[in-house]
Amino acid sequence: MRYTTSSSFARDVRRLPRDHQQAFLKTLREHFLPAIEGGAFTGSPPWPTRLRVHRLTGTAIYSLTWSFAGPDGRATFHLEAGPDGAPVLVWRRIGTHAIYDQP
């Protein structure tokens, strides 16, 4: 799946400590990307429970928990159609639980 990042996400990533950035990337490689390849967006199979992926109430925005403690790591994303109609994952925000104020 193709992806892009919002300007907010790019800014948030630059503010994260290097070890937090690495923890996020590790979670993507080991759990998130394999789930997408396996069809998690279709619901079969479901998202790995360790990622706590869920849709934010009343929105088309999803939330992912990439760390529960030390740091409290969250990221938000949504899907949109690319120029060729294929889905594109758009990373919106990354950081702590505070990103939910403006996901």
Secondary structure, 3 states (H helix, E strand, C coil): CEEEECHHHHHHHHHCCHHHHHHHHHHHHHHHHHHHHCCHHHCCCCCCHHHCCEECCCCCCEEEEEECCCCCEEEEEEEEECCCCCEEEEEEEEECHHHHHCC
